[in-house]
Amino acid sequence: MSQYLMNIPIAQYVDLRGPAGNLHYEGKGVFQIKPDASSPPRKYNSKFVSMICGGSGITPMYQLINYILNDEKDCTKLALLFANKTESDILLRDELEAFQSKYPQQLRVWYTVNEPPEHWNYSTGFVNEQMLSEHIYPPGDDSLVLLCGPTPMVEFACYPNLAKLNYPRDRIFTY
């Protein structure tokens, strides 16, 4: 999305939608999530929240991370797997790493890029089963997975690999 927006000529119109408002975080691991816009919300109690995002998909994840970590009474554990094309494309990296340093027991951050620099210490390539099994929380009744990124990443990398690892579809939310 961000690459598309960067290449739009000045004065060209763009249609936008959102925010959809299908996910509401009440605090302390309590989420109200609507499966679709016309359905009533369903309550989820989650001790562990795994976030998988690509590019500008970090935006809602960062808002949630910031909210949770700035509430000293919220003990929700967070794991972020953040996919980008290159290392320089990683948005909010300094902020994410500052949070990780300040809250090491509560936040884990892992990156993957398609074009790694020399001496890259994180993953390379598209989100896959091994990355998910190593860097996000396992499935369970107290675990939730949040996705935000390009449709191909979500549809062809996240959903199939989460299914291989037995994540129930009703514990996965896509922004």
C-alpha positions, 0 to 999 in steps of 0.5 A: 500500500505504501509503495502504491501511495508513494507513486501516485501523481500529485492531485490524483484522487484516491478512494479510501475506506476505514477504519472498519471498527471490527476490533475493539480492545477493552484492555487487560487482554479483552477484545470485542471482535465482529466477524463482519460489519453486520454481526454482533461482537464476540468477546475474546480473553487473550493472554497471548497476542501474536501480530503478523504484519507487512509494510504499512500493516504495522499501523494498527499493530503499533497502536495496540502495542503502544496501548497495552505497554503503556498500561502497567496493569495490562500483562498481555504478552505480545509477539510481532512478526513484521515482514518488509521488502528491505530493512530500510522499509521497516516502519517504526523500527526504533520505536518497536525496539525501544518498547522491546528493550523496555518490556522484554518479558511482554513484547517480542519483535521479529523481522523478515525481509525479502532483500536482506542486507549483509549480516542480517540477524533476522529471517529472510523471505516471505512469512512461512510455517517455520517463522510462525512456529518460532516467533509467535505464540502457539494456538490456544484458548488464551491466544489470538492472532492479528493480521494486517498487510497486503492481501497476498501475504495474508491469503497465501502466506499467513492463513495457510501456514497458520492452518498447518500449525492448527490455529483455529480460524476463529482465533485469527482476525484480519484488519 
